[in-house]
Amino acid sequence: MMKNDLLMPAGDMTAENKLKNCKQKKSKQGKVKEMLLRQIRYFIVVADAGTFSEAAAQCFISQSALSQQIKSLEDELDVRLLERLPRRVILTEAGRYLYEHGKQLIVAAEKLKTDVQAVANKNSERLTVTWITGSTPQFLDRALCAFKRQFPDVPVDVYSAGYNEAFYALDTGHTDVVLAGRAAPHGSEYDSIYLSDALYSVWISEACPASSKDYVTANDLKDLPCIIVASDRERDAEQQFIREFAGLDNLNLFTQNTDEAALMAAAGSGFYLTDNPNCPAGLKKVSFCKGGLPLAKSYYCYTVNNNKYVQAFADILTDICKVV
């Protein structure tokens, strides 16, 4: 026994051990809290994918590592979040609650991160505009040119994204403006401005009998596959939108850009439903009707943070669409 140990009262040794254990516990709790957001992100991906294998591929980690992360989250919360069936997973009641509120937490965390970065980089002003993949508004190029004439020194980022991805980017501050030809997600609260309507038509090969009609309906196209432009993650959402909005319940073919959709239509693989009036050479553009009327979409400008650049761009869009 060391001399110092002999001189130290037993009570002090107990206090020292308690302090050491307390520090270890706090360190462990800190690591748990640091991991919690990441584990909730993983849990949401698993819930959306329905299987650990598909979720692991989306998260770029091994299936065993992902399973361990979810197990750690369940242990930390002391509840079972998933029922693990042979071919899929389903959410428990607690899992459904975490899924709904966890997504809100992730959005809030992302927004907080973006807001903090914005405060730290308030001199780096820019505008980011997003439109829905496969539906490029015909007025967008003119609006961008007008904005650059007005603010030549402000950088502008422009990109397309799937419907859900675009509004997630708006929620988290990764884009300033979303241009969409449909309503925003249910329950969302965005500033919205109506811009214009656009008529739908189908791009179809001239070899298809329906190409000779003045207009077509869902019944005229029932035996042809419908070509849908969507990312892998957005396929189900886009398919549901087209089924409900246009009444098309066809076999669907998917591609990730409009050029490929046009080539597939030209090859006679199916038809492409679009509001783009600029039909490529070699294809026939035929008006699409539903319920005896031409089918149209309404474009809206959705925003959250109306700073001076966002407001200026919204004003430009409004002015251009009034003239069209």
C-alpha positions as a LaTeX table, in Angstrom:
\begin{tabular}{lrrr}
\hline
Residue & $x$ (\AA) & $y$ (\AA) & $z$ (\AA) \\
\hline
Met1 & 0.00 & 0.00 & 0.00 \\
Met2 & 1.33 & 3.41 & $-0.95$ \\
Lys3 & 2.06 & 6.08 & 1.69 \\
Asn4 & $-0.48$ & 8.44 & 0.22 \\
Asp5 & $-3.08$ & 5.71 & 0.45 \\
Leu6 & $-2.37$ & 5.31 & 4.15 \\
Leu7 & $-2.84$ & 9.02 & 4.77 \\
Met8 & $-6.09$ & 9.28 & 2.76 \\
Pro9 & $-9.29$ & 8.83 & 4.75 \\
Ala10 & $-11.55$ & 6.06 & 3.53 \\
Gly11 & $-14.37$ & 8.54 & 2.98 \\
Asp12 & $-12.23$ & 10.58 & 0.56 \\
Met13 & $-11.39$ & 7.47 & $-1.46$ \\
Thr14 & $-15.10$ & 6.78 & $-1.83$ \\
Ala15 & $-15.74$ & 10.35 & $-2.95$ \\
Glu16 & $-12.91$ & 10.15 & $-5.48$ \\
Asn17 & $-14.30$ & 6.94 & $-6.92$ \\
Lys18 & $-17.76$ & 8.47 & $-7.13$ \\
Leu19 & $-16.36$ & 11.49 & $-8.96$ \\
Lys20 & $-14.49$ & 9.24 & $-11.38$ \\
Asn21 & $-17.61$ & 7.16 & $-12.04$ \\
Cys22 & $-19.66$ & 10.34 & $-12.55$ \\
Lys23 & $-17.19$ & 11.64 & $-15.14$ \\
Gln24 & $-17.27$ & 8.32 & $-16.97$ \\
Lys25 & $-21.06$ & 8.35 & $-16.94$ \\
Lys26 & $-21.21$ & 11.90 & $-18.29$ \\
Ser27 & $-18.72$ & 11.01 & $-21.01$ \\
Lys28 & $-20.85$ & 8.04 & $-22.00$ \\
Gln29 & $-24.02$ & 10.15 & $-22.00$ \\
Gly30 & $-22.34$ & 12.72 & $-24.24$ \\
Lys31 & $-21.41$ & 10.04 & $-26.74$ \\
Val32 & $-24.96$ & 8.68 & $-26.64$ \\
Lys33 & $-26.44$ & 12.12 & $-27.34$ \\
Glu34 & $-23.94$ & 12.66 & $-30.14$ \\
Met35 & $-24.97$ & 9.37 & $-31.73$ \\
Leu36 & $-28.74$ & 9.79 & $-31.24$ \\
Leu37 & $-29.44$ & 12.03 & $-34.25$ \\
Arg38 & $-27.48$ & 9.77 & $-36.56$ \\
Gln39 & $-29.30$ & 6.70 & $-35.27$ \\
Ile40 & $-32.67$ & 8.39 & $-35.76$ \\
Arg41 & $-31.65$ & 9.20 & $-39.36$ \\
Tyr42 & $-30.80$ & 5.52 & $-39.89$ \\
Phe43 & $-34.09$ & 4.45 & $-38.30$ \\
Ile44 & $-36.10$ & 6.69 & $-40.66$ \\
Val45 & $-34.29$ & 5.26 & $-43.70$ \\
Val46 & $-35.01$ & 1.70 & $-42.52$ \\
Ala47 & $-38.68$ & 2.58 & $-41.96$ \\
Asp48 & $-38.96$ & 4.07 & $-45.46$ \\
Ala49 & $-37.06$ & 1.24 & $-47.17$ \\
Gly50 & $-38.83$ & $-1.58$ & $-45.34$ \\
Thr51 & $-35.71$ & $-3.77$ & $-45.25$ \\
Phe52 & $-32.30$ & $-3.49$ & $-43.64$ \\
Ser53 & $-30.52$ & $-4.51$ & $-46.87$ \\
Glu54 & $-32.03$ & $-1.69$ & $-48.96$ \\
Ala55 & $-31.60$ & 0.84 & $-46.15$ \\
Ala56 & $-27.94$ & $-0.16$ & $-45.69$ \\
Ala57 & $-27.32$ & 0.42 & $-49.40$ \\
Gln58 & $-28.89$ & 3.89 & $-49.18$ \\
Cys59 & $-26.80$ & 4.75 & $-46.08$ \\
Phe60 & $-23.58$ & 3.33 & $-47.57$ \\
Ile61 & $-22.87$ & 1.14 & $-44.54$ \\
Ser62 & $-23.00$ & $-2.62$ & $-43.97$ \\
Gln63 & $-26.26$ & $-4.28$ & $-43.04$ \\
Ser64 & $-24.78$ & $-5.56$ & $-39.76$ \\
Ala65 & $-23.54$ & $-2.08$ & $-38.81$ \\
Leu66 & $-26.96$ & $-0.58$ & $-39.55$ \\
Ser67 & $-28.69$ & $-3.29$ & $-37.53$ \\
Gln68 & $-26.38$ & $-2.57$ & $-34.61$ \\
Gln69 & $-27.16$ & 1.17 & $-34.78$ \\
Ile70 & $-30.90$ & 0.47 & $-34.62$ \\
Lys71 & $-30.37$ & $-2.00$ & $-31.74$ \\
Ser72 & $-28.36$ & 0.65 & $-29.85$ \\
Leu73 & $-31.17$ & 3.16 & $-30.40$ \\
Glu74 & $-33.73$ & 0.69 & $-29.06$ \\
Asp75 & $-31.51$ & $-0.01$ & $-26.05$ \\
Glu76 & $-31.06$ & 3.70 & $-25.34$ \\
Leu77 & $-34.82$ & 4.34 & $-25.54$ \\
Asp78 & $-35.62$ & 1.02 & $-23.84$ \\
Val79 & $-38.36$ & 0.22 & $-26.37$ \\
Arg80 & $-38.77$ & $-2.00$ & $-29.40$ \\
Leu81 & $-39.10$ & 0.16 & $-32.52$ \\
Leu82 & $-39.28$ & $-2.51$ & $-35.23$ \\
Glu83 & $-40.77$ & $-5.93$ & $-35.67$ \\
Arg84 & $-38.20$ & $-7.89$ & $-37.70$ \\
Leu85 & $-40.00$ & $-10.25$ & $-40.10$ \\
Pro86 & $-38.19$ & $-12.65$ & $-42.49$ \\
Arg87 & $-38.44$ & $-10.36$ & $-45.54$ \\
Arg88 & $-39.24$ & $-6.93$ & $-44.12$ \\
Val89 & $-39.59$ & $-4.85$ & $-41.02$ \\
Ile90 & $-42.71$ & $-3.14$ & $-39.67$ \\
Leu91 & $-42.98$ & $-0.35$ & $-37.15$ \\
Thr92 & $-44.28$ & $-0.88$ & $-33.64$ \\
Glu93 & $-46.53$ & 1.77 & $-32.11$ \\
Ala94 & $-43.46$ & 3.35 & $-30.50$ \\
Gly95 & $-41.67$ & 3.13 & $-33.83$ \\
Arg96 & $-44.46$ & 4.96 & $-35.63$ \\
Tyr97 & $-44.31$ & 7.72 & $-33.03$ \\
Leu98 & $-40.52$ & 8.07 & $-33.38$ \\
Tyr99 & $-40.80$ & 7.98 & $-37.19$ \\
Glu100 & $-43.28$ & 10.89 & $-37.27$ \\
His101 & $-41.58$ & 13.04 & $-34.64$ \\
Gly102 & $-38.06$ & 11.97 & $-35.55$ \\
Lys103 & $-38.44$ & 13.41 & $-39.05$ \\
Gln104 & $-39.51$ & 16.71 & $-37.52$ \\
Leu105 & $-36.47$ & 16.60 & $-35.23$ \\
Ile106 & $-34.10$ & 15.96 & $-38.14$ \\
Val107 & $-35.62$ & 18.82 & $-40.15$ \\
Ala108 & $-35.32$ & 21.14 & $-37.14$ \\
Ala109 & $-31.69$ & 20.08 & $-36.58$ \\
Glu110 & $-30.83$ & 20.66 & $-40.23$ \\
Lys111 & $-32.50$ & 24.06 & $-40.17$ \\
Leu112 & $-30.65$ & 25.01 & $-37.00$ \\
Lys113 & $-27.37$ & 23.99 & $-38.63$ \\
Thr114 & $-28.20$ & 26.01 & $-41.75$ \\
Asp115 & $-29.25$ & 29.04 & $-39.70$ \\
Val116 & $-26.04$ & 28.94 & $-37.68$ \\
Gln117 & $-23.99$ & 28.68 & $-40.86$ \\
Ala118 & $-25.96$ & 31.55 & $-42.36$ \\
Val119 & $-25.14$ & 33.73 & $-39.36$ \\
Ala120 & $-21.47$ & 32.78 & $-39.62$ \\
Asn121 & $-21.42$ & 33.43 & $-43.36$ \\
Lys122 & $-23.87$ & 36.31 & $-43.67$ \\
Asn123 & $-21.62$ & 38.03 & $-46.21$ \\
Ser124 & $-21.83$ & 35.13 & $-48.68$ \\
Glu125 & $-25.22$ & 36.03 & $-50.15$ \\
Arg126 & $-26.74$ & 33.84 & $-52.86$ \\
Leu127 & $-30.04$ & 32.53 & $-54.25$ \\
Thr128 & $-30.90$ & 28.85 & $-54.69$ \\
Val129 & $-33.82$ & 27.80 & $-56.90$ \\
Thr130 & $-35.20$ & 24.26 & $-57.22$ \\
Trp131 & $-37.78$ & 22.87 & $-59.60$ \\
Ile132 & $-39.38$ & 19.43 & $-59.74$ \\
Thr133 & $-37.51$ & 16.91 & $-61.89$ \\
Gly134 & $-39.18$ & 16.25 & $-65.24$ \\
Ser135 & $-41.21$ & 19.47 & $-65.16$ \\
Thr136 & $-39.05$ & 22.46 & $-66.05$ \\
Pro137 & $-41.15$ & 25.65 & $-65.99$ \\
Gln138 & $-41.00$ & 27.45 & $-69.34$ \\
Phe139 & $-40.66$ & 30.83 & $-67.63$ \\
Leu140 & $-37.68$ & 29.88 & $-65.44$ \\
Asp141 & $-34.89$ & 30.83 & $-67.87$ \\
Arg142 & $-36.32$ & 34.33 & $-68.40$ \\
Ala143 & $-36.73$ & 34.84 & $-64.66$ \\
Leu144 & $-33.12$ & 33.83 & $-63.99$ \\
Cys145 & $-31.81$ & 36.21 & $-66.66$ \\
Ala146 & $-33.88$ & 39.07 & $-65.24$ \\
Phe147 & $-32.61$ & 38.35 & $-61.73$ \\
Lys148 & $-28.97$ & 38.39 & $-62.86$ \\
Arg149 & $-29.50$ & 41.71 & $-64.63$ \\
Gln150 & $-30.83$ & 43.12 & $-61.37$ \\
Phe151 & $-28.23$ & 41.46 & $-59.09$ \\
Pro152 & $-25.16$ & 40.68 & $-61.21$ \\
Asp153 & $-22.93$ & 39.99 & $-58.19$ \\
Val154 & $-25.24$ & 37.53 & $-56.41$ \\
Pro155 & $-24.43$ & 33.86 & $-57.13$ \\
Val156 & $-27.43$ & 31.76 & $-58.21$ \\
Asp157 & $-27.67$ & 27.98 & $-57.80$ \\
Val158 & $-30.31$ & 26.18 & $-59.87$ \\
Tyr159 & $-31.08$ & 22.48 & $-59.77$ \\
Ser160 & $-33.92$ & 19.98 & $-60.11$ \\
Ala161 & $-35.00$ & 17.48 & $-57.47$ \\
Gly162 & $-37.78$ & 15.03 & $-56.81$ \\
Tyr163 & $-40.98$ & 16.37 & $-55.24$ \\
Asn164 & $-40.21$ & 15.20 & $-51.70$ \\
Glu165 & $-36.52$ & 16.05 & $-51.98$ \\
Ala166 & $-37.28$ & 19.60 & $-53.16$ \\
Phe167 & $-39.55$ & 20.41 & $-50.22$ \\
Tyr168 & $-37.16$ & 18.76 & $-47.78$ \\
Ala169 & $-34.46$ & 21.09 & $-49.12$ \\
Leu170 & $-36.81$ & 24.05 & $-48.55$ \\
Asp171 & $-37.55$ & 22.88 & $-45.00$ \\
Thr172 & $-33.88$ & 22.54 & $-44.14$ \\
Gly173 & $-32.72$ & 25.76 & $-45.78$ \\
His174 & $-30.80$ & 24.11 & $-48.63$ \\
Thr175 & $-32.92$ & 25.95 & $-51.20$ \\
Asp176 & $-34.69$ & 29.30 & $-51.13$ \\
Val177 & $-37.36$ & 28.73 & $-53.79$ \\
Val178 & $-39.26$ & 25.65 & $-54.99$ \\
Leu179 & $-41.18$ & 25.86 & $-58.27$ \\
Ala180 & $-43.80$ & 23.12 & $-58.41$ \\
Gly181 & $-46.75$ & 22.36 & $-60.61$ \\
Arg182 & $-48.75$ & 20.85 & $-57.76$ \\
Ala183 & $-49.74$ & 21.52 & $-54.18$ \\
Ala184 & $-47.16$ & 21.48 & $-51.40$ \\
Pro185 & $-47.08$ & 18.47 & $-49.02$ \\
His186 & $-50.13$ & 18.21 & $-46.78$ \\
Gly187 & $-49.79$ & 20.10 & $-43.53$ \\
Ser188 & $-46.86$ & 22.22 & $-44.67$ \\
Glu189 & $-46.76$ & 25.97 & $-44.16$ \\
Tyr190 & $-44.97$ & 27.83 & $-46.94$ \\
Asp191 & $-45.45$ & 31.21 & $-48.53$ \\
Ser192 & $-46.93$ & 30.45 & $-51.95$ \\
Ile193 & $-47.57$ & 32.53 & $-55.06$ \\
Tyr194 & $-49.64$ & 31.32 & $-57.99$ \\
Leu195 & $-47.72$ & 31.79 & $-61.23$ \\
Ser196 & $-49.41$ & 30.19 & $-64.25$ \\
Asp197 & $-51.16$ & 27.15 & $-65.72$ \\
Ala198 & $-49.62$ & 24.72 & $-68.19$ \\
Leu199 & $-51.48$ & 22.22 & $-70.38$ \\
Tyr200 & $-50.50$ & 18.56 & $-70.47$ \\
Ser201 & $-49.79$ & 16.60 & $-73.61$ \\
Val202 & $-48.23$ & 13.25 & $-74.39$ \\
Trp203 & $-45.10$ & 12.71 & $-76.43$ \\
Ile204 & $-45.66$ & 9.57 & $-78.44$ \\
Ser205 & $-44.15$ & 7.79 & $-81.43$ \\
Glu206 & $-45.88$ & 8.47 & $-84.75$ \\
Ala207 & $-46.00$ & 4.69 & $-85.20$ \\
Cys208 & $-48.56$ & 4.45 & $-82.37$ \\
Pro209 & $-52.21$ & 4.66 & $-83.50$ \\
Ala210 & $-53.03$ & 7.18 & $-80.75$ \\
Ser211 & $-50.64$ & 9.70 & $-82.34$ \\
Ser212 & $-53.17$ & 10.43 & $-85.09$ \\
Lys213 & $-55.80$ & 11.72 & $-82.66$ \\
Asp214 & $-56.45$ & 15.40 & $-81.91$ \\
Tyr215 & $-56.41$ & 14.53 & $-78.21$ \\
Val216 & $-56.09$ & 11.41 & $-76.10$ \\
Thr217 & $-57.52$ & 10.19 & $-72.79$ \\
Ala218 & $-56.35$ & 7.60 & $-70.28$ \\
Asn219 & $-58.52$ & 5.01 & $-72.05$ \\
Asp220 & $-56.77$ & 5.67 & $-75.38$ \\
Leu221 & $-53.40$ & 4.97 & $-73.74$ \\
Lys222 & $-54.35$ & 2.04 & $-71.47$ \\
Asp223 & $-52.31$ & $-0.52$ & $-73.43$ \\
Leu224 & $-49.13$ & 1.60 & $-73.52$ \\
Pro225 & $-46.58$ & 1.96 & $-70.72$ \\
Cys226 & $-46.38$ & 5.41 & $-69.14$ \\
Ile227 & $-42.84$ & 6.80 & $-68.98$ \\
Ile228 & $-42.14$ & 8.61 & $-65.69$ \\
Val229 & $-39.14$ & 10.81 & $-64.92$ \\
Ala230 & $-38.17$ & 10.21 & $-61.28$ \\
Ser231 & $-35.23$ & 9.27 & $-59.09$ \\
Asp232 & $-35.24$ & 5.83 & $-57.47$ \\
Arg233 & $-36.44$ & 7.26 & $-54.16$ \\
Glu234 & $-39.28$ & 9.22 & $-55.77$ \\
Arg235 & $-40.74$ & 6.52 & $-58.00$ \\
Asp236 & $-43.63$ & 5.51 & $-55.76$ \\
Ala237 & $-44.62$ & 9.13 & $-55.06$ \\
Glu238 & $-44.57$ & 10.11 & $-58.76$ \\
Gln239 & $-46.45$ & 6.99 & $-59.78$ \\
Gln240 & $-49.15$ & 7.74 & $-57.22$ \\
Phe241 & $-49.38$ & 11.38 & $-58.31$ \\
Ile242 & $-49.86$ & 10.47 & $-61.99$ \\
Arg243 & $-52.41$ & 7.81 & $-61.10$ \\
Glu244 & $-54.47$ & 10.20 & $-58.98$ \\
Phe245 & $-54.00$ & 13.39 & $-60.98$ \\
Ala246 & $-54.19$ & 12.08 & $-64.55$ \\
Gly247 & $-56.14$ & 8.87 & $-64.01$ \\
Leu248 & $-53.37$ & 6.78 & $-65.57$ \\
Asp249 & $-53.03$ & 3.31 & $-64.06$ \\
Asn250 & $-50.69$ & 1.93 & $-66.71$ \\
Leu251 & $-47.61$ & $-0.19$ & $-66.51$ \\
Asn252 & $-44.85$ & 2.33 & $-65.74$ \\
Leu253 & $-41.34$ & 2.72 & $-67.10$ \\
Phe254 & $-38.92$ & 4.93 & $-65.20$ \\
Thr255 & $-36.05$ & 7.14 & $-66.23$ \\
Gln256 & $-34.15$ & 9.92 & $-64.48$ \\
Asn257 & $-34.20$ & 12.65 & $-67.16$ \\
Thr258 & $-36.37$ & 14.09 & $-69.90$ \\
Asp259 & $-33.95$ & 13.29 & $-72.74$ \\
Glu260 & $-34.14$ & 9.57 & $-71.98$ \\
Ala261 & $-37.92$ & 9.79 & $-71.68$ \\
Ala262 & $-38.10$ & 11.31 & $-75.17$ \\
Leu263 & $-35.85$ & 8.60 & $-76.62$ \\
Met264 & $-37.92$ & 5.86 & $-75.00$ \\
Ala265 & $-41.09$ & 7.39 & $-76.47$ \\
Ala266 & $-39.42$ & 7.68 & $-79.89$ \\
Ala267 & $-38.54$ & 3.99 & $-79.71$ \\
Gly268 & $-42.20$ & 3.15 & $-79.14$ \\
Ser269 & $-41.57$ & 1.92 & $-75.60$ \\
Gly270 & $-44.42$ & 4.04 & $-74.21$ \\
Phe271 & $-45.69$ & 7.60 & $-73.93$ \\
Tyr272 & $-44.42$ & 10.52 & $-71.87$ \\
Leu273 & $-46.96$ & 12.79 & $-70.13$ \\
Thr274 & $-45.56$ & 16.32 & $-69.83$ \\
Asp275 & $-46.38$ & 20.01 & $-69.81$ \\
Asn276 & $-43.27$ & 20.80 & $-71.87$ \\
Pro277 & $-44.50$ & 22.29 & $-75.18$ \\
Asn278 & $-41.16$ & 21.76 & $-76.95$ \\
Cys279 & $-41.66$ & 18.29 & $-78.36$ \\
Pro280 & $-38.50$ & 16.81 & $-79.98$ \\
Ala281 & $-38.44$ & 16.12 & $-83.69$ \\
Gly282 & $-39.70$ & 12.67 & $-84.60$ \\
Leu283 & $-42.27$ & 12.56 & $-81.82$ \\
Lys284 & $-45.91$ & 13.56 & $-81.98$ \\
Lys285 & $-47.32$ & 15.87 & $-79.30$ \\
Val286 & $-50.99$ & 15.10 & $-78.58$ \\
Ser287 & $-53.16$ & 16.98 & $-76.08$ \\
Phe288 & $-54.21$ & 14.99 & $-73.02$ \\
Cys289 & $-57.75$ & 15.33 & $-71.65$ \\
Lys290 & $-59.46$ & 14.11 & $-68.51$ \\
Gly291 & $-63.17$ & 14.38 & $-67.82$ \\
Gly292 & $-63.76$ & 16.01 & $-71.21$ \\
Leu293 & $-61.36$ & 18.90 & $-70.51$ \\
Pro294 & $-57.67$ & 19.49 & $-71.25$ \\
Leu295 & $-55.59$ & 18.49 & $-68.24$ \\
Ala296 & $-53.57$ & 21.37 & $-66.78$ \\
Lys297 & $-51.22$ & 21.95 & $-63.88$ \\
Ser298 & $-50.87$ & 25.13 & $-61.85$ \\
Tyr299 & $-47.36$ & 26.37 & $-61.08$ \\
Tyr300 & $-46.62$ & 27.90 & $-57.70$ \\
Cys301 & $-43.59$ & 29.53 & $-56.17$ \\
Tyr302 & $-42.99$ & 28.21 & $-52.63$ \\
Thr303 & $-40.69$ & 29.99 & $-50.18$ \\
Val304 & $-39.95$ & 30.13 & $-46.43$ \\
Asn305 & $-37.34$ & 32.81 & $-45.92$ \\
Asn306 & $-38.36$ & 35.89 & $-47.87$ \\
Asn307 & $-35.09$ & 37.83 & $-47.79$ \\
Lys308 & $-34.61$ & 40.59 & $-50.34$ \\
Tyr309 & $-33.27$ & 38.25 & $-53.03$ \\
Val310 & $-36.06$ & 35.70 & $-52.61$ \\
Gln311 & $-38.64$ & 38.48 & $-52.70$ \\
Ala312 & $-37.05$ & 40.06 & $-55.76$ \\
Phe313 & $-37.04$ & 36.71 & $-57.59$ \\
Ala314 & $-40.68$ & 36.07 & $-56.65$ \\
Asp315 & $-41.62$ & 39.50 & $-57.99$ \\
Ile316 & $-39.78$ & 38.77 & $-61.25$ \\
Leu317 & $-41.61$ & 35.45 & $-61.63$ \\
Thr318 & $-44.95$ & 37.13 & $-61.04$ \\
Asp319 & $-44.26$ & 39.86 & $-63.61$ \\
Ile320 & $-43.11$ & 37.40 & $-66.27$ \\
Cys321 & $-46.10$ & 35.09 & $-65.78$ \\
Lys322 & $-48.53$ & 38.01 & $-66.04$ \\
Val323 & $-47.21$ & 38.68 & $-69.56$ \\
Val324 & $-47.26$ & 35.05 & $-70.69$ \\
\hline
\end{tabular}
